[in-house]
Amino acid sequence: MTESAYLSHALADRVGEFIQLRRDIHAHPELAFEEHRTSALVAHKLRGWGYEVTTGLGRTGVVGTLRRGHSQRALGIRADMDALPIAEASGRAWASTTPGLMHGCGHDGHTATLLAAARLVAEDLDFDGVLHLIFQPAEEGAGGAVQMMADGLFERFPCDAVFALHNMPGIDTGRFVFRPGAAMASSDNVSITLTGRGGHGALPHEARDTVVAAASIVMALQTIVARNVDPQQAAVVTVGALHAGQANNVIPEEARLELSVRALDNGVRALLKARIHELVQLQAASYGVSAAIDWRDGYAVLVNTPKETALATQVALRLFGPEHVEPHGPAFTASEDFAFMLQQVPGCYVFVGNGGPGTPGACNVHNPGYDFNDDIIGPGATFWCGLVQAFLDHQAV
């Protein structure tokens, strides 16, 4: 029996358990650093399968450790656990029971998939080394990876490499996509506050109009990507909010813009920051208003290291065949705090299709109608088991 057939057969009788577990987690979503129920469930399962379990890392994070043989070679695999502040509209029988919260990004599925692999590894697989399963809180903007590392994640649980997986709507169910190098963008958050002189809408010459200044800044910001960034590089400058005024005949004294700024290269990221500062100040001055810029560095560019990405790709090719694997997929301008783990430890962030166009799994993440595709729990767990065997093989060097 081939490795793929063996793993698929071993998971076939067990995957139903983890579909139900995934749906249970989905029905009980918890926000960043509030994943108490989820982390308790994870810890309970891991202990039952013989893992050494550490809780409270990064406040609500869990690490399960399994040691076999004599090698000190160590592999880390991470899954995220938190939900989003979105009211669910999926219509599923297992939809969120908590108003205003839902698992809108598939972290429930990532957790269930890694737990399915954890059980099979503990009960059926042989390896030589140390396996650390990292269940992380607060990926959705709160930096749970940074918090776990600040609590000594890689000092207490040293890893020679670390891997993670994310479902990807729009890609055929179960198709694995890899990308060496920069795979996901940095994400910075910017607030711009314009202060002018308020006045009557009938007397604009007596005011310093922040609305006109804000409108000009929004349009001028579009030139940064179009005219300052190398056309062969990716960058995003999105103005997601503009708040000003309350009445049609009152010129407001203040206007505020909220920006999302993304790049796939650190040099481009620095260029965006410099040009936004310059452009906003000059535009504001040209309208006689002042500008205060609050720049909040967010997630870093996620960079997959070549050796580890090649290993993960080879595992997927061996298990699923070339028809189900894309070795050199596109980069994504979404962001992910696993990037910070990859700054400390080599590794790879893997994408697996949640459903192609025309299927229910094609609904994008962070959408009220989204749901994780349970059909990828089996392939995802199979991949993790294959990676454990490949990385912690008795002959691995």
Secondary structure, 3 states (H helix, E strand, C coil): CCHHHHHHHHHHCCHHHHHHHHHHHHHCCCCCCCCHHHHHHHHHHHHHCCCEEEEEECCCEEEEEEEECCCCCEEEEEEECCCECCCCCCCCCCCCCCCCCECCCCHHHHHHHHHHHHHHHHHHCCCCEEEEEEEECCCCCCCHHHHHHHCCHHHHCCCCEEEEEEEEECCCCCCEECCCEEEECEEEEEEEEEECECEECCCHHHCECHHHHHHHHHHHHHHHHHHHCCCCCCEEEEEEEEEECCCCCEECCEEEEEEEEEECCHHHHHHHHHHHHHHHHHHHHHCCCEEEEEEEEEECCEEECHHHHHHHHHHHHHHHCHHHEECCCCCECCCCCHHHHHHHCCEEEEEEEEECCCCHHHCCCCCCCCCCCHHHHHHHHHHHHHHHHHHCCCCCC
